[in-house]
Amino acid sequence: MCKDPKQTPKEDIKYERLASKHQQLAQILYSHLTNKSTSSLTREHSAASYAELKALIRVIGGVPAAPGEFNECCLVGTRNSMGHTRWFCTGVLIHPGIVVTAAHCIKPGRAYEVRLGINDMNNSLGGEKIAVRKVIVHPQYHSGNHLNDIAVLILQAKAQTSPVPPASTARLIQAGEVMLVGFGNDEMTGTTGFGTKRKVEVDILSIRQDPGQDLSDDEALYEYESDLEFVAGGAGFDTCTGDSGGPVYIMEEGRRSVAGLTSRAVGNSVHPCGDGGIYTRLDVHAAFINNYLH
C-alpha cells in the first residue's frame, strides 16, 4: 500500500489496522480455497470467519452483537400520544434506575422511553421497555459545539437488567483500544441500517493523559475538546447516526466498564460515518452523574 506523504501518524494507525484486517481476510480466504480435503464443517467455519471479517471492514457499526451481549446497551426513543415509540438514539444503563445518553438526543417536552436487553428493535419479544421519569441534560451542554454532550435519564422503575459502571480515569488513559456498541446506521452515508445492535473494536487516536499534555494540534485536527472528550476509530471502523449516546467500553478488573458515550464525527471527516468519532468521557463528568446515583 502506498502511503500519502501528507498522512499523519494518527492516520497511519487507522490504515495499519485496516491493512491488518485485509491481511486476515486474505489468509482465511486462501486457506478456505486451498484446503479442499478438509471437512465440510471446517470449511463452513472458514467461510463464516471470512464473512465476519468482511463485515467488520465494510459495516460501519461493526458486526451484530451476540444474543444476550451488552444487554445494558439500550435504545432511546420518544413515545407519542397514541403510545407508539420512535427509537432514534442509543444509551447505556449505569445504575438500575439510570441510563446515560447524548444530550443532543434530547428535545424538551417529550416523553422518553428506553428498551434494554434486545439486539433488534423489530423483535418485540424479550427485553425491558421502561418509561423515563425525568431527563437531565448537562447544564453546560452547548448545542453549537456539542461540548458536555451527556444527559441522565431517570427511569420510572428500576431495570432488571444488570448495569455496567463508569470506567476509572486511570484505566481509561491506559487503554489503547475501546469497544463501540450501538443501534445506529451501518453505512458511510449514515442513512440506513438503524435498529440492530452492533459492535466494533477501534483504536484510541487522541486522549488527554495528564493535565499538562499539549494536544492543541489534535484538537485542531479533530475539532474536539481534550479536557472533556477523546477520539477513536476511523478507516471504516466507526460509530454512525443513531449510535449517539451509545457506550464505549473498556475492560477493568476483568469486567466491562463504560468509558464514554458516542457524540459526533471528527471535524476532519470526509464522510458522515467511517472516518472516526468523538466520545464524551464519563470520568470527567462523574460529579454530574453522581448527583443522581442514589
BABA-339000 format. One line per 10 residues: number of its first residue (from 0); their letters; for each residue y, z, x of C-alpha. Coordinates in Angstrom, 3 decimals, padded with zeros to 6 digits. Last residue first. Layout:
<recs>
NUM	a	Y,Z,X  ...
</recs>
This chain:
<recs>
293	hlynnifaah	007.109,044.695,-028.919  007.810,041.601,-026.811  011.125,040.524,-028.375  013.693,041.651,-025.798  011.132,040.778,-023.130  011.777,037.055,-023.617  015.480,037.239,-022.715  014.838,039.526,-019.738  011.982,037.312,-018.535  014.095,034.139,-018.485
283	vdlrtyiggd	013.898,033.760,-014.690  010.111,034.145,-014.881  009.722,031.633,-017.717  010.987,028.680,-015.684  012.154,025.704,-017.779  010.422,022.511,-016.641  011.942,019.194,-015.547  009.699,016.132,-015.616  008.447,013.206,-013.585  008.472,009.415,-013.742
273	gcphvsngva	005.879,008.933,-016.465  007.937,009.086,-019.648  011.234,007.596,-020.862  011.007,005.095,-017.991  013.289,004.684,-014.964  013.636,008.382,-014.157  016.406,009.552,-011.813  017.526,012.380,-014.097  014.085,013.884,-014.413  012.606,013.862,-017.917
263	rstlgavsrr	013.034,016.822,-020.260  012.155,020.442,-021.113  008.450,021.257,-020.821  007.946,025.010,-020.601  007.213,027.153,-017.562  004.877,029.313,-015.512  002.454,030.323,-018.241  -000.538,032.249,-016.888  -004.186,031.265,-016.675  -006.741,033.663,-015.251
253	geemiyvpgg	-008.389,034.428,-011.928  -005.666,036.640,-010.502  -003.035,034.035,-011.370  -003.838,030.407,-012.127  -000.905,028.181,-013.047  000.020,026.694,-016.405  002.973,024.687,-017.710  003.121,025.209,-021.458  004.597,022.963,-024.142  008.194,023.320,-025.280
243	sdgtctdfga	008.681,019.558,-025.329  005.316,017.765,-025.259  006.545,015.702,-028.218  008.094,013.014,-026.010  006.242,012.922,-022.697  004.641,015.006,-019.968  003.794,013.429,-016.646  001.349,011.859,-014.257  002.277,008.155,-014.184  003.992,008.192,-010.781
233	ggavfeldse	005.644,011.510,-011.676  004.849,015.211,-011.740  006.900,018.358,-011.234  010.481,019.660,-011.111  011.595,023.282,-011.447  014.070,025.126,-013.649  016.514,028.041,-013.929  018.025,028.637,-010.488  017.056,025.097,-009.452  019.298,023.460,-012.061
223	yeylaeddsl	018.208,019.866,-012.680  019.593,016.375,-012.187  016.559,015.020,-010.263  018.426,013.555,-007.298  021.488,015.821,-007.434  019.402,018.972,-007.769  017.087,017.774,-005.018  020.019,017.253,-002.648  021.527,020.636,-003.580  018.279,022.500,-002.940
213	dqgpdqrisl	019.609,024.862,-000.272  017.397,027.967,-000.189  019.315,031.250,-000.030  017.953,032.681,-003.267  014.286,032.105,-002.328  011.516,029.763,-003.481  013.593,027.409,-005.616  011.317,024.647,-006.887  011.059,020.899,-006.226  008.154,018.480,-006.362
203	idvevkrktg	005.424,020.588,-007.972  002.296,018.447,-008.013  000.526,017.457,-011.203  -002.560,018.340,-013.255  -002.829,016.691,-016.667  -003.753,017.973,-020.109  -003.805,016.534,-023.597  -003.668,017.946,-027.127  -003.618,015.073,-029.607  -000.779,014.845,-032.139
193	fgttgtmedn	001.619,012.261,-030.715  000.191,008.972,-029.437  003.125,006.605,-029.788  006.817,006.226,-028.847  007.291,007.662,-025.359  007.902,004.307,-023.674  005.544,005.341,-020.875  002.513,006.030,-023.034  000.770,009.136,-024.345  003.022,010.875,-026.835
183	gfgvlmvega	003.097,014.645,-027.021  000.589,017.334,-028.029  000.947,019.363,-024.846  -000.529,020.672,-021.602  000.759,020.442,-018.018  -001.356,022.060,-015.293  000.510,023.045,-012.133  000.212,022.257,-008.432  001.671,023.669,-005.220  001.761,027.232,-006.456
173	qilratsapp	003.238,029.787,-004.062  006.616,029.915,-005.846  004.799,030.506,-009.131  002.643,033.360,-007.820  005.561,035.448,-006.594  007.671,034.752,-009.690  004.970,036.102,-011.984  003.461,033.957,-014.706  004.035,034.524,-018.421  001.093,035.864,-020.443
163	vpstqakaql	-001.547,033.831,-022.329  -002.151,034.800,-025.958  -005.580,035.171,-027.607  -005.782,033.500,-031.023  -005.946,035.943,-033.944  -002.216,035.495,-034.376  000.029,038.297,-035.584  001.725,037.523,-038.876  005.227,036.308,-039.763  005.612,034.879,-036.259
153	ilvaidnlhn	008.633,035.437,-034.011  009.581,032.134,-032.379  011.455,032.531,-029.074  013.546,029.616,-027.793  013.946,028.058,-024.349  016.051,025.314,-022.778  018.221,027.588,-020.629  020.043,024.458,-019.391  019.613,021.466,-021.698  022.565,019.523,-020.172
143	gshyqphviv	024.544,018.820,-023.338  022.569,021.130,-025.608  023.540,024.193,-023.574  021.341,027.233,-024.140  023.217,030.378,-023.156  022.222,032.466,-026.197  018.565,031.418,-025.817  017.459,030.285,-029.274  015.968,032.992,-031.471  013.858,031.885,-034.444
133	krvaikeggl	012.615,034.376,-037.039  009.705,034.686,-039.450  007.735,031.659,-038.249  004.871,030.646,-040.522  001.332,030.663,-039.174  -001.332,027.942,-039.259  -004.438,029.092,-037.417  -007.282,026.977,-036.113  -010.158,025.449,-037.989  -010.373,022.316,-040.117
123	snnmdniglr	-007.381,020.115,-040.963  -008.024,017.661,-038.144  -005.046,015.305,-038.063  -003.118,017.607,-035.715  -005.827,017.225,-033.092  -006.833,019.820,-030.477  -006.700,022.946,-032.641  -006.451,026.675,-031.950  -002.858,027.297,-032.976  -000.549,025.732,-035.541
113	veyargpkic	003.053,026.853,-035.629  005.511,026.892,-038.517  009.287,026.621,-038.867  011.620,026.759,-041.879  014.907,025.005,-041.122  018.478,026.306,-041.229  019.486,025.515,-037.684  017.607,022.898,-035.644  015.156,023.922,-032.896  013.253,021.528,-030.626
103	haatvvigph	016.131,021.595,-028.103  015.416,025.277,-027.518  012.020,024.443,-026.053  009.088,026.632,-027.119  007.947,030.240,-026.975  005.466,031.711,-029.443  005.428,035.396,-030.326  003.325,037.683,-032.540  000.095,037.966,-030.570  002.072,037.558,-027.305
93	ilvgtcfwrt	002.503,034.507,-025.033  001.556,031.869,-027.636  002.630,028.425,-026.418  004.753,025.670,-027.922  004.665,021.936,-028.638  007.026,019.723,-030.615  007.070,017.250,-033.544  004.905,018.503,-036.422  006.088,017.797,-039.962  004.772,020.376,-042.412
83	hgmsnrtgvl	004.409,019.860,-046.156  005.082,022.794,-048.473  007.105,020.804,-051.005  010.327,022.499,-049.899  009.797,021.263,-046.340  007.943,022.962,-043.461  009.102,022.395,-039.886  006.970,021.917,-036.800  005.533,023.416,-033.628  002.009,022.538,-032.486
73	ccenfegpaa	000.251,025.087,-030.336  -001.024,025.872,-026.847  -002.782,029.228,-027.300  -006.082,027.426,-027.914  -005.879,026.016,-024.354  -009.468,024.704,-024.442  -011.500,025.310,-027.608  -012.737,021.728,-027.724  -011.898,020.038,-024.400  -008.336,018.885,-023.781
63	pvggivrila	-007.739,015.154,-024.023  -006.909,013.451,-020.716  -003.461,013.144,-019.162  -000.233,013.116,-021.210  000.984,009.873,-019.623  -002.298,008.016,-020.100  -002.916,005.323,-017.459  -003.907,007.327,-014.397  -005.801,010.090,-016.147  -007.349,007.548,-018.496
53	kleaysaash	-008.789,005.635,-015.558  -010.091,008.894,-014.124  -011.826,009.726,-017.387  -013.277,006.238,-017.817  -014.704,006.232,-014.306  -016.258,009.664,-014.794  -017.810,008.482,-018.064  -019.214,005.374,-016.386  -020.712,007.473,-013.609  -022.299,009.814,-016.180
43	ertlsstskn	-023.708,006.827,-018.082  -025.199,005.507,-014.850  -026.825,008.870,-014.172  -028.290,008.956,-017.679  -029.521,005.367,-017.399  -031.485,006.330,-014.321  -030.597,004.930,-010.936  -032.092,001.655,-009.715  -028.901,-000.305,-010.270  -026.951,001.803,-007.795
33	tlhsyliqal	-024.482,-000.923,-006.818  -022.272,-001.139,-009.909  -021.901,002.579,-010.624  -021.409,003.484,-006.980  -018.700,000.856,-006.575  -016.984,002.000,-009.781  -017.057,005.642,-008.700  -015.663,004.841,-005.247  -012.957,002.539,-006.612  -011.815,005.098,-009.149
23	qqhksalrey	-011.674,007.811,-006.507  -009.496,005.523,-004.367  -007.218,004.877,-007.357  -006.877,008.633,-007.835  -005.937,009.118,-004.185  -003.359,006.331,-004.403  -001.707,008.083,-007.360  -001.528,011.370,-005.439  -000.092,009.598,-002.369  002.423,007.978,-004.706
13	kidekptqkp	003.714,011.279,-006.038  003.885,012.976,-002.640  005.675,009.980,-001.070  008.243,010.117,-003.880  009.181,013.642,-002.784  009.330,012.454,000.850  011.898,009.832,-000.221  011.269,006.072,-000.556  014.062,003.976,000.888  011.723,002.171,003.312
3	dkcm	009.516,001.250,000.336  005.953,001.813,001.492  003.411,-000.985,001.434  000.000,000.000,000.000
</recs>
